[in-house]
Amino acid sequence: MRRMLIVEDERDIAECLQDYFSTRGFTVSCVFSGEEAVEKLKTAPADVILLDLLLPGISGLEVLRHAKKRYPGARVLIVTGQDRTEFRAEARLYGAVAYITKPFDFSETTWSSAFA
């Protein structure tokens, strides 16, 4: 079973994502801040990381850099309400495989990068 870490400060969104991906064969953990994500990644590897950009404390881009350094093979998908060109470019530069803006839908097309 593949491991997924959801890093999202909006708990209702995190719970919806957790429910969705749990039914698709992922073991899912959720954290709600950048600091929690960095701490979790020290002890629990993730195959897929769904990562919000605007988090309390450490930013999503900092978490992305940390995650890719520790687990270079992890697939990181940015899930954010911030549809800004500079964020997209920086996320790709640091290794994100997708940039999904909120509100999102739960179609297979939207999440296909998580299943690659």
Backbone as JSON, one array per atom type, in Angstrom:
{
  "sequence": "MRRMLIVEDERDIAECLQDYFSTRGFTVSCVFSGEEAVEKLKTAPADVILLDLLLPGISGLEVLRHAKKRYPGARVLIVTGQDRTEFRAEARLYGAVAYITKPFDFSETTWSSAFA",
  "N": [[0.84, -1.18, 0.0], [0.54, 2.23, -0.82], [1.97, 5.16, 0.7], [0.63, 8.2, 1.83], [0.98, 11.62, 2.52], [-0.87, 14.25, 3.71], [-0.78, 17.66, 3.72], [-2.29, 20.18, 5.0], [-3.92, 23.04, 6.08], [-6.61, 23.51, 6.4], [-8.92, 21.75, 7.94], [-11.3, 20.44, 7.12], [-10.98, 20.14, 4.36], [-8.67, 18.55, 4.35], [-9.71, 16.23, 5.54], [-11.62, 15.42, 3.62], [-9.93, 14.86, 1.45], [-8.42, 12.83, 2.62], [-10.37, 10.82, 3.03], [-11.08, 10.31, 0.33], [-8.62, 9.38, -0.85], [-7.97, 7.24, 0.79], [-9.79, 5.31, 0.05], [-8.72, 4.56, -2.3], [-6.55, 2.98, -2.01], [-4.41, 4.08, -0.58], [-2.43, 4.57, 2.34], [-3.11, 6.96, 4.55], [-1.92, 9.93, 6.08], [-2.48, 12.91, 7.94], [-1.4, 16.24, 8.39], [-1.28, 19.57, 9.79], [0.23, 21.86, 9.58], [3.25, 23.5, 8.44], [5.47, 22.93, 10.08], [4.63, 20.6, 11.42], [4.57, 18.9, 9.23], [7.29, 18.72, 8.43], [8.37, 17.51, 10.73], [6.91, 15.08, 10.74], [7.83, 13.91, 8.36], [10.4, 13.29, 9.07], [10.28, 10.87, 10.36], [8.45, 9.27, 9.06], [8.22, 8.05, 5.98], [6.89, 9.14, 2.8], [5.13, 8.3, -0.12], [3.56, 9.8, -1.76], [2.8, 13.23, -1.58], [0.45, 15.55, -0.68], [0.22, 18.91, -0.82], [-0.4, 21.97, 0.64], [0.22, 25.42, -0.08], [0.13, 27.81, 1.45], [0.65, 27.84, 4.63], [0.42, 27.66, 8.24], [3.25, 28.92, 9.95], [6.07, 27.32, 8.74], [6.38, 27.61, 5.25], [4.6, 26.08, 2.46], [6.3, 25.77, 0.25], [8.81, 25.61, 1.48], [8.45, 23.23, 2.89], [8.17, 21.54, 0.7], [10.79, 21.67, -0.44], [12.25, 20.5, 1.66], [11.03, 17.95, 1.78], [11.64, 16.84, -0.75], [14.37, 16.74, -0.62], [14.79, 14.89, 1.41], [13.26, 12.67, 0.57], [13.65, 11.98, -2.41], [12.27, 10.59, -4.41], [9.6, 10.92, -3.89], [6.3, 11.81, -4.87], [5.13, 14.96, -5.24], [2.31, 16.89, -4.94], [1.0, 19.99, -5.39], [-1.6, 21.58, -3.73], [-3.66, 24.15, -3.73], [-5.12, 27.39, -3.04], [-3.95, 29.45, -4.27], [-3.37, 30.62, -7.25], [-0.9, 31.44, -8.74], [1.55, 32.52, -10.99], [4.29, 32.68, -10.29], [4.42, 31.05, -8.02], [3.7, 28.58, -9.13], [5.87, 28.17, -10.88], [8.05, 28.08, -9.08], [7.32, 25.88, -7.52], [7.44, 23.79, -9.41], [10.15, 23.97, -10.03], [11.29, 23.05, -7.65], [10.47, 20.45, -7.67], [7.74, 19.6, -7.65], [5.09, 17.66, -8.99], [2.59, 18.31, -9.86], [0.18, 20.99, -9.9], [-2.49, 21.92, -8.35], [-5.4, 23.77, -8.22], [-7.59, 25.17, -5.79], [-11.08, 25.81, -5.83], [-11.23, 22.26, -6.2], [-12.01, 19.3, -8.1], [-13.06, 15.88, -7.68], [-12.3, 14.2, -9.74], [-10.81, 11.55, -11.69], [-9.03, 12.54, -13.55], [-8.13, 14.97, -12.46], [-6.53, 14.08, -10.34], [-4.67, 12.37, -11.45], [-1.84, 12.51, -11.48], [-1.11, 11.67, -8.95], [-1.38, 8.99, -8.99], [0.47, 7.96, -10.69]],
  "CA": [[0.0, 0.0, 0.0], [1.34, 3.45, -0.88], [1.79, 6.08, 1.82], [0.36, 9.58, 1.43], [0.93, 12.65, 3.56], [-1.64, 15.44, 3.34], [-0.36, 18.82, 4.51], [-3.39, 21.1, 4.7], [-4.36, 23.67, 7.33], [-8.07, 23.48, 6.48], [-9.19, 20.37, 8.35], [-12.36, 19.81, 6.33], [-10.38, 19.75, 3.08], [-7.79, 17.42, 4.64], [-10.54, 15.05, 5.78], [-12.18, 14.99, 2.33], [-8.84, 14.23, 0.7], [-8.09, 11.57, 3.3], [-11.43, 9.85, 2.69], [-10.97, 9.99, -1.09], [-7.43, 8.6, -1.17], [-8.0, 6.0, 1.56], [-10.55, 4.33, -0.72], [-7.96, 4.25, -3.51], [-5.4, 2.15, -1.69], [-3.34, 4.79, 0.12], [-2.42, 4.76, 3.78], [-3.07, 8.43, 4.56], [-1.73, 10.7, 7.31], [-2.71, 14.34, 7.74], [-0.84, 17.23, 9.32], [-1.98, 20.82, 9.56], [1.16, 22.99, 9.52], [4.55, 23.17, 7.85], [6.33, 22.31, 11.1], [4.18, 19.22, 11.61], [4.97, 18.13, 8.04], [8.73, 18.46, 8.51], [8.56, 16.52, 11.79], [6.35, 13.8, 10.29], [8.7, 13.36, 7.32], [11.63, 12.77, 9.68], [10.09, 9.49, 10.84], [7.49, 8.52, 8.26], [8.35, 8.37, 4.56], [5.65, 9.24, 2.03], [5.28, 8.11, -1.56], [2.85, 10.93, -2.35], [2.53, 14.3, -0.62], [-0.45, 16.61, -1.13], [0.81, 20.0, -0.04], [-0.88, 23.34, 0.5], [1.35, 26.37, -0.06], [0.02, 28.79, 2.53], [0.49, 27.09, 5.88], [0.96, 28.34, 9.41], [4.67, 28.63, 10.19], [6.88, 27.02, 7.56], [5.58, 27.62, 4.03], [4.54, 24.87, 1.68], [7.49, 25.65, -0.58], [9.87, 25.11, 2.36], [8.16, 21.81, 3.12], [8.49, 20.87, -0.56], [12.25, 21.54, -0.53], [12.65, 19.53, 2.68], [10.53, 16.63, 1.41], [12.36, 16.33, -1.91], [15.74, 16.44, -0.19], [14.75, 13.67, 2.22], [12.65, 11.59, -0.22], [13.66, 12.5, -3.79], [11.31, 9.88, -5.25], [8.21, 11.23, -3.51], [5.52, 12.62, -5.8], [4.52, 16.05, -4.48], [1.27, 17.61, -5.65], [0.59, 21.21, -4.7], [-3.05, 21.79, -3.72], [-3.68, 25.48, -3.14], [-6.02, 28.41, -3.56], [-3.09, 30.49, -4.84], [-3.03, 30.34, -8.65], [0.05, 32.49, -9.11], [2.58, 32.01, -11.89], [5.57, 32.53, -9.6], [4.32, 29.87, -7.17], [3.74, 27.41, -10.02], [7.24, 28.01, -11.37], [8.91, 27.66, -7.98], [6.93, 24.52, -7.14], [8.02, 22.89, -10.42], [11.61, 24.02, -9.87], [11.67, 22.23, -6.51], [10.12, 19.05, -7.87], [6.32, 19.24, -7.62], [4.65, 17.06, -10.25], [1.3, 18.89, -10.25], [-0.24, 22.2, -9.19], [-3.95, 21.83, -8.43], [-5.96, 24.91, -7.51], [-8.88, 25.04, -5.12], [-11.7, 24.53, -5.51], [-10.9, 21.19, -7.13], [-13.0, 18.23, -8.11], [-12.49, 14.58, -7.35], [-12.23, 13.35, -10.93], [-9.54, 10.84, -11.88], [-8.16, 13.42, -14.33], [-7.51, 15.94, -11.55], [-5.58, 13.43, -9.44], [-3.91, 11.34, -12.16], [-0.41, 12.54, -11.11], [-0.9, 10.96, -7.69], [-1.43, 7.56, -9.24], [1.51, 7.58, -11.67]],
  "C": [[0.88, 1.24, 0.0], [0.96, 4.4, 0.24], [1.62, 7.5, 1.28], [0.36, 10.46, 2.67], [0.16, 13.83, 2.99], [-1.24, 16.55, 4.29], [-1.32, 19.95, 4.14], [-3.9, 21.7, 5.99], [-5.88, 23.74, 7.47], [-8.5, 22.03, 6.72], [-10.28, 19.7, 7.51], [-11.85, 19.36, 4.97], [-9.48, 18.54, 3.28], [-8.6, 16.14, 4.83], [-11.17, 14.52, 4.49], [-11.13, 14.28, 1.49], [-8.46, 12.88, 1.3], [-9.11, 10.49, 2.96], [-11.28, 9.37, 1.25], [-9.8, 9.05, -1.37], [-7.36, 7.3, -0.36], [-8.75, 4.91, 0.8], [-9.84, 3.94, -2.02], [-6.63, 3.57, -3.18], [-4.24, 2.84, -1.02], [-3.54, 4.67, 1.62], [-2.16, 6.26, 3.96], [-2.86, 8.96, 5.97], [-1.97, 12.16, 6.98], [-1.97, 15.13, 8.81], [-1.36, 18.59, 8.88], [-1.09, 22.06, 9.59], [2.46, 22.53, 8.87], [5.47, 22.48, 8.83], [5.94, 20.85, 11.33], [4.61, 18.34, 10.43], [6.43, 17.76, 8.1], [9.01, 17.4, 9.57], [8.07, 15.14, 11.36], [7.28, 13.13, 9.28], [10.04, 12.86, 7.87], [11.5, 11.3, 10.06], [9.19, 8.65, 9.96], [7.61, 8.9, 6.78], [6.97, 8.4, 3.89], [5.98, 9.04, 0.55], [4.66, 9.27, -2.31], [2.57, 11.94, -1.25], [1.6, 15.31, -1.3], [-0.18, 17.8, -0.23], [0.18, 21.34, -0.37], [0.32, 24.27, 0.55], [1.31, 27.31, 1.14], [-0.36, 28.06, 3.82], [0.92, 27.95, 7.05], [2.42, 27.96, 9.6], [5.43, 28.46, 8.89], [5.98, 26.95, 6.32], [5.58, 26.27, 3.33], [5.76, 24.68, 0.79], [8.7, 25.17, 0.23], [9.69, 23.62, 2.64], [8.5, 21.01, 1.86], [9.99, 20.65, -0.69], [12.76, 20.49, 0.45], [12.25, 18.11, 2.24], [11.33, 16.04, 0.25], [13.82, 16.02, -1.58], [15.77, 15.1, 0.56], [14.25, 12.46, 1.43], [12.56, 12.03, -1.68], [12.64, 11.81, -4.71], [9.86, 10.16, -4.93], [7.56, 12.1, -4.57], [4.81, 13.69, -4.97], [3.55, 16.79, -5.4], [0.89, 18.82, -4.81], [-0.92, 21.34, -4.85], [-3.28, 23.11, -2.99], [-4.76, 26.37, -3.76], [-5.26, 29.52, -4.26], [-2.67, 30.12, -6.27], [-2.14, 31.47, -9.17], [1.2, 31.87, -9.89], [3.89, 31.77, -11.17], [5.57, 31.33, -8.66], [4.4, 28.6, -7.99], [5.18, 27.12, -10.45], [8.16, 27.51, -10.26], [8.6, 26.23, -7.54], [7.52, 23.51, -8.13], [9.54, 22.82, -10.27], [12.07, 23.09, -8.74], [11.13, 20.81, -6.57], [8.66, 18.65, -7.75], [5.91, 18.7, -8.99], [3.31, 17.61, -10.72], [1.02, 20.1, -9.37], [-1.74, 22.28, -9.39], [-4.52, 22.97, -7.6], [-7.33, 24.57, -6.93], [-9.82, 26.08, -5.72], [-11.37, 23.5, -6.59], [-12.04, 20.18, -7.12], [-12.29, 16.91, -7.83], [-12.47, 13.63, -8.56], [-10.85, 12.68, -11.01], [-8.54, 11.72, -12.64], [-7.42, 14.4, -13.42], [-6.37, 15.31, -10.78], [-4.69, 12.41, -10.13], [-2.42, 11.34, -11.81], [-0.12, 11.82, -9.8], [-0.79, 9.45, -7.92], [-0.35, 7.07, -10.18], [2.56, 6.67, -11.06]]
}
